[in-house]
Amino acid sequence: MTELRIGPMPAVAPQGVIDALQQIETATVGHLRHTGFMRGDIQAVRPDQKARAGVAVTLAIPAMCSTLLHYTLSHVRPGDMLVIDRLGDNRHACLGGAVARAARMAGVAGVIIDGPCTDAAEILAEGLPVWCRGISPVTTRQLDLGGTFNRPISCGGVPVLPGDIILGDSSGVVVLPADEAADIATVCLAREGRVARTMERLLAGEKLGDITRAVNKINARLNPTDNEGKN
């Protein structure tokens, strides 16, 4: 039996922050910052997954054991995002149809697993957003081997603390510090507004390089003498 460490549940995030984040894309955050993004092999089970956000409830469980996961699903709250560190194991699936139903019934906003899941069709039928590293038929057991709950973990190559804000969609998953999430949402919403206007201009026939002024920038480098008299 390995060590068992259980921490307190993290603070609940303001609903306004969560609602704002669910209006943006992870790719928009990628224009603003380059840290906090999980590896690209952690992908949504549903290819057209819409943005979901929630407070990180963290879990680390050893390869063949899911006892602590079942314990966790009796303590999570509506809106929590369950983030699971599989401690390097990529063979045993800790989440399948029954666990997905339990998570959905508990109101979990989504589950991120640094490892595989199983029963993909049942997960899709439940409507629970799940991000993981693929599918495996080899499953965990109730072996009571310990683990950690609401302690710092690593998932997808990124440190995750209980209480961080998680945003996931069809492009991937990003971890945001709780005290920065509101400002990030505000900046990203403004950027998405600008992107929407760019899309409208493209439909109207304008060229992307003209809209972004990339044409002017390249022309200035190709013809530097044209700008000498303007200095």
C-alpha positions in Angstrom: 0.0 0.0 0.0 1.3 3.5 -0.9 0.9 6.8 0.8 -2.6 8.3 1.1 -2.8 12.1 1.3 -6.0 14.1 1.2 -6.2 17.8 1.2 -9.2 20.2 1.6 -11.5 21.1 -1.2 -10.5 24.3 -3.0 -12.4 27.5 -3.1 -15.3 27.8 -5.6 -14.6 30.2 -8.4 -17.0 33.1 -9.1 -19.6 31.9 -11.6 -19.1 35.0 -13.7 -15.5 34.0 -14.4 -16.4 30.5 -15.3 -19.2 31.7 -17.7 -16.8 34.2 -19.3 -14.2 31.5 -19.9 -16.7 29.2 -21.5 -17.3 31.8 -24.2 -13.7 31.7 -25.4 -11.4 29.1 -27.0 -8.2 27.6 -25.6 -6.5 28.8 -28.9 -7.4 32.3 -28.0 -5.6 31.9 -24.7 -2.7 30.6 -26.8 -2.4 34.0 -28.4 -2.0 35.6 -25.0 0.2 33.2 -23.1 2.3 30.1 -23.7 2.4 28.4 -20.3 -0.2 26.1 -18.7 -1.1 24.2 -21.9 -1.2 20.4 -21.5 0.5 18.2 -24.0 -1.2 17.8 -27.4 -1.9 14.1 -26.8 -4.5 14.9 -24.2 -7.5 15.4 -26.4 -11.3 15.5 -25.9 -13.1 12.3 -26.4 -15.8 14.3 -28.3 -14.1 15.8 -31.4 -16.4 18.8 -31.4 -16.1 19.4 -27.6 -17.4 22.9 -26.6 -15.5 25.0 -24.1 -15.9 23.9 -20.5 -14.3 25.5 -17.5 -14.2 24.7 -13.8 -12.1 24.7 -10.6 -9.4 22.0 -10.5 -10.0 19.2 -8.0 -6.8 17.2 -8.3 -6.2 13.4 -8.0 -3.1 11.2 -8.4 -3.7 7.5 -8.4 -1.3 4.5 -9.0 -1.6 2.5 -12.2 -4.0 -0.3 -11.4 -6.0 1.3 -8.6 -9.1 3.5 -8.7 -10.2 3.3 -5.1 -9.4 6.9 -4.4 -11.2 8.0 -7.6 -14.4 6.4 -6.3 -13.9 8.2 -3.0 -13.4 11.5 -4.9 -16.6 11.1 -6.8 -18.5 11.1 -3.4 -16.9 14.5 -2.6 -16.8 16.6 -5.8 -19.1 19.5 -6.3 -21.2 20.7 -9.2 -18.9 22.6 -11.6 -15.6 21.1 -10.4 -13.1 19.9 -13.0 -11.5 16.7 -12.0 -7.9 16.5 -13.1 -6.2 13.0 -12.7 -2.5 12.3 -12.6 -1.9 8.7 -13.5 1.6 8.8 -12.3 3.2 7.8 -15.6 0.8 4.9 -16.4 -0.7 4.9 -19.9 -2.1 1.4 -19.9 -4.9 1.2 -17.3 -8.1 3.1 -17.9 -9.6 4.6 -14.7 -12.7 6.0 -16.3 -15.4 4.2 -18.2 -19.1 4.2 -18.5 -20.0 3.8 -14.8 -17.5 6.3 -13.5 -18.6 8.8 -16.2 -22.2 8.4 -15.1 -21.2 9.0 -11.5 -19.2 12.1 -12.4 -22.1 13.5 -14.5 -24.6 12.8 -11.7 -22.3 14.7 -9.3 -22.3 17.7 -11.6 -18.7 17.5 -12.6 -17.9 20.0 -15.4 -15.4 17.7 -17.0 -12.6 15.1 -16.4 -9.0 15.4 -17.6 -6.8 12.3 -17.4 -3.1 11.9 -18.0 -3.8 8.4 -19.3 -6.5 6.5 -21.2 -10.2 6.0 -20.6 -12.4 3.2 -21.8 -16.0 2.8 -22.9 -15.8 5.8 -25.2 -19.3 5.3 -26.6 -20.8 5.2 -23.1 -18.9 8.4 -22.1 -20.2 10.2 -25.2 -23.7 9.0 -24.4 -23.4 10.3 -20.9 -22.5 13.7 -22.2 -19.6 14.1 -19.8 -16.7 16.1 -21.2 -13.6 14.0 -21.0 -10.0 14.7 -22.1 -7.5 11.9 -22.0 -4.6 10.2 -23.8 -6.6 7.7 -25.8 -8.6 4.5 -25.2 -7.6 1.3 -23.5 -9.6 -1.9 -22.7 -7.3 -2.6 -19.6 -9.0 -1.2 -16.6 -8.2 -0.3 -13.0 -9.3 -2.2 -9.9 -10.4 -1.5 -6.3 -6.9 -2.3 -4.8 -6.8 0.5 -2.2 -3.2 1.4 -3.1 -3.5 5.0 -1.9 -2.7 8.2 -3.9 -3.4 11.9 -3.3 -6.5 14.0 -3.4 -6.4 17.8 -3.6 -2.7 17.9 -3.6 -0.3 19.4 -6.3 -0.1 17.1 -9.3 1.2 17.0 -12.8 -1.1 16.4 -15.8 -0.1 16.7 -19.4 3.3 18.0 -18.5 1.8 20.9 -16.5 1.7 21.5 -12.8 -1.9 21.7 -11.5 -2.8 23.0 -8.0 -6.2 22.5 -6.4 -8.2 25.6 -7.1 -6.5 26.4 -10.5 -9.0 27.1 -13.2 -9.2 24.6 -16.0 -10.4 25.5 -19.5 -10.8 22.7 -22.1 -12.3 22.4 -25.6 -11.7 20.6 -28.9 -8.2 22.0 -29.2 -7.0 20.9 -25.8 -6.7 21.9 -22.1 -5.1 24.9 -20.4 -4.5 25.5 -16.7 -5.0 29.1 -15.4 -4.0 30.5 -12.1 -7.2 31.4 -10.2 -6.1 35.0 -9.6 -5.5 35.6 -13.3 -8.5 33.9 -14.8 -10.8 36.9 -14.8 -8.3 39.1 -16.5 -7.5 36.4 -19.0 -11.2 36.0 -19.9 -11.6 39.7 -20.4 -8.6 40.0 -22.7 -9.6 36.9 -24.7 -13.2 38.0 -25.1 -12.0 41.2 -26.6 -9.7 39.3 -29.0 -12.5 37.0 -30.1 -14.6 40.1 -30.9 -11.8 41.3 -33.1 -11.5 37.9 -34.8 -15.2 37.9 -35.5 -14.9 41.2 -37.2 -11.9 39.9 -39.3 -14.0 36.9 -40.4 -16.8 39.3 -41.5 -14.2 41.3 -43.5 -12.9 38.2 -45.2 -16.4 37.2 -46.2 -16.8 40.7 -47.7 -13.8 40.0 -49.9 -10.9 41.6 -48.1 -7.5 39.8 -48.1 -6.1 38.6 -44.8 -2.7 40.3 -45.4 -4.4 43.6 -45.9 -6.6 43.3 -42.8 -3.6 42.4 -40.6 -1.3 44.8 -42.4 1.1 41.9 -43.0 1.4 43.1 -46.7 2.5 46.5 -45.6 5.1 45.0 -43.2 6.6 42.7 -45.9 6.6 45.4 -48.5 8.4 47.8 -46.2 11.2 45.1 -45.8 11.3 44.4 -49.5 11.4 48.1 -50.4 13.2 50.0 -47.5 14.1 52.9 -49.7 10.4 53.8 -50.1 10.3 54.7 -46.4 13.5 56.7 -46.3 11.9 60.0 -47.2 9.2 59.4 -44.5 11.7 59.3 -41.6 
